[in-house]
């Protein structure tokens, strides 16, 4: 009787540890995708609505030959420029960009096979480390040869 309780407790404890590990792993994926969408995809910023409306005018007037959309244009512009909906649009935009990044990340992770740790270490030491050292030397040389340093400090 006592061994059944102990084994049942250990099984439950192992599942809880696995769940926390799994949640931490996917939580880091979500965090990295949100940061990637903020840093590299413009974050919450939308495209300029004037470009969108000019494109809509072109499509509806020249391609679909629909004139009634011009009557609704001011209503749609006011909807985009409404400050109460602006925050919602920003949140939806950031959520959409982050969701696309999460989908891409999980899709790539599921598509490629997992490699062993020794293969990963061999790849890092034999391929990535020489590339990093080459870039550490190459990038300053290119910046110096074209005289395009991001800061105005003379090296010589």
N, C-alpha and C positions, 0 to 999 in steps of 0.2 A: 504494500500500500504506500509506504513511504517513498519507494523508488519511482512509483508512477507519478507522484507529486513533483519530485525533483526533476524527472525527465520532462514532464509537461512544462514546468517552469523554465527550464533551460531552452526548450524549443521556442517558447514565446519570447524569451529574452533575445535569442538569436534573430528572430524575425524583426523585433523592434530595432535592433542595431542595424540590420540590413535596410530597413525602411528609412532610418535617419541618414545613413550613408547615401542611399538613393536620392532622398530629398535634397541633401547637400549638393550632390553632383548636378542634379537638374536645376537647383537654385543658382549654382554658379553659371550654368549655361544661360539661364534667363538673364542674370546680371550682366554677363559679358555681351549678350546680344543687345540689351538695352544700351549699354555703354557704346557699343559699336554703332548703333543707329544714331546716338547722340553725337558722337565724335566725327563720324564719317558720312552719314547720310542726312545731315541737316537737322536731326532731332525732331522737334515738334513743328518746325517751319513748313508751311504749305508752299505750293507754287504760287506765284503772283496771280491773283484772280483776274487781272486784266489780260494776261496771256490766255487764261482759260476761257474768258468770255470772247476774246477775239477768235479763238479757235472754234468755239461754239457758234459764233456768227457765221464763220466761213462754212462750217459743216451744214448748219441748218439752212442757210440761204443759198449756197451754191451747189451743194450736193443733194440734200434732201428736199429742197424747194419748199420749206415750211416757213411761212411768214409770221405765224401766230406766236412764235417763241420770242419775238422782239417785244411784244406787249408784256411778257413776263420777265424781261431782262432786269428791269429796275427792282422788281420784287426779289429776284434771285440775288442780285448784287447787295441789296439791303440785308438779305439773309446771311450772306458771307461776311458782311461788315458789321453785323450785330455783335456787340461786345459780350452779351450773355451766351451766345453760341460759339464765340471765338475760343473759349477755353475748352469746350467740348470737342470742337474740331481739332484743336492742337493735341488733345489727349488721344483722340481717335487716330490722328496721323502718326503719333509716336507709337501707339499700340500696333498699328498696321505695319509700320516699318520693323518694329521689334518682332512681331509675329512672323513676318517673312524671313527675318534672320534666324529665328528659332527653328522654323520649318527647314530652312536650308541646312542649318547645323545638324539637326537630328537626321535629316535625310542623308547627308554625307557620312555621318557617323554610322548609320545603319548599312550604308552601301559598301563601305570598305571593311575588309577583314581586320581584326585586331592583331597586332604584332606582339611578339614576345618582348620581354623587357631587355634581354640581351641584344636582340635585333635593333631595338630602339636606341640603346646606348651606342652600338656600333655605328648606326646611321648618324647619330649626333656627333660622335667623335671623328668619324672619317669623312663625312660630307658637309655637315652644317658648320662645324668649327672652322675649317679652311675657308668656306664661303664668307663667314663672318669676319675673319681676319682680312680677307681680300677686300671686303666692303669697307672695313675700317681704314684701309690704306687708299682704296680707289676713290671714295666719295670726296675726301678732302683734296685729293689731287685734281679731280675734275672741277671742284669749286675754285681751287687756286688757279687752274689754267684758264678758266673762263671769267675769273675775277667776279664771282657772284656769291660772296659770303653773306649770310643773313645778318651778320652784325658787322659793325665798322671798326674792327680791331685789326691792325696791321700785324701780320705774322712775321714779317721780315724787317 
